[in-house]
């Protein structure tokens, strides 16, 4: 009697492992997307906020983390889809879906891993900021790719290499397009593109007009102040809206303890500051970046409102 060949354990559990990793990826990217969309305009901690506020974090007006979320959902669906068909009662349909989704998982794994490599390059050499969630996602994509390769007995390795190369090249082309778009768009962006200088932050590059300077002086006369942290990218966006000359007139409380210029963390703690930037207007706290037209409305400013940069702030 012939002995039946034993199926390696990795072949038996590879889809379960891939699907489980994809679910972890869904959780991570869903959280980052939530931070980007719901908590946009207010910094709670340094790390990932710097990355999420950079021009590289969007595809048009859509968060890049949202695309990652969709990708993980697709991978999870492909990983578990064949389990919905009983191989005993409908073997042909099960085998067809099994083969189709394996190829889909491999191509998705290649594309996601290559794109994650591009994102890791940005973190290390362009933005120069650490984002643990982004790094975790990159590890997930490598694990998914590895499992698709070793988790099945592939019949045609040559075709697999050809398909994988095509998918990888496609991901590289998309990465280059997004990079050039982000770098080119920085000229008209309020957001920083690199990590802040320790203890100092980013240089304000925008120049103030008459309206910005008049509003800044008005805010100072009404004891309106902003609580900020030098490392907060959204605080930088607020400063950019004013411009360098006007910002010098705006009362600002620096909340970062390691700031080199007049740090006042105890004042921020006593004021109950939870995120940055936070405006104190008529004794009330209002968190998030504000267009200057909105600040004028909230504070009762009636002067010149021809603000130069409000149109660039689209959130």
C-alpha angles and dihedrals in degrees: 000000000000116000114235113241112251115239112230113250092238090061090053097049104027095099091048091050093047092048092048092050089048089054089053088050090051090054093049097045092042089055093047091047090050091051090048096048107027101031094037115139096029127080120211100171136004113242113068094017090072090053095044092050095051122102088248092066095076140062099206102310093333119098114245089223087063090061089050089051091052090048093053091047090053091049092049092049092049092046095054101029098093091056088068091068120068107233091205098054097033107022097157095053091044093051093046093051091043093055094043095050093046090059090045091051091050094049091045090049092052094047094046094046093050092047090048088054088056090050092049089052089054092049094049104038110016111029092023094203132122120238111178093193091053091049091049090052091051090053090050092054092050090049091050092050092047093050093049089055100045098027096075140039100244116207101201111037092173093057089046092054091047093050092044092050091052092049091047093050090049090053091049092052091049090048092052092049092051092046094052091045092051095046092046091047093053089081089068096034131103092201126095118248099201138040116281123262105260112264093000112055126205129335113252104240101178120092123224128241128207093270094053093049093047091050092048092053090047092052090051091051090053094047091244109158139180125223111210147154122229091230095051111109092201090055087053090052089053091050090049090054089059097040127225099285096046094043090062087065096050116097106239132181114206109217101182109103093210095051114127095217117065102314113198106179092152091058090052092049092050090049091054096242112178103170142010137288099025121172123210107210121171090340094308127110120230117182126208141046113304128203108236090243088058092048089051090053094047094048100039095246111168102179133098111332101182091122113181103211109033090099090062093059103080103169 
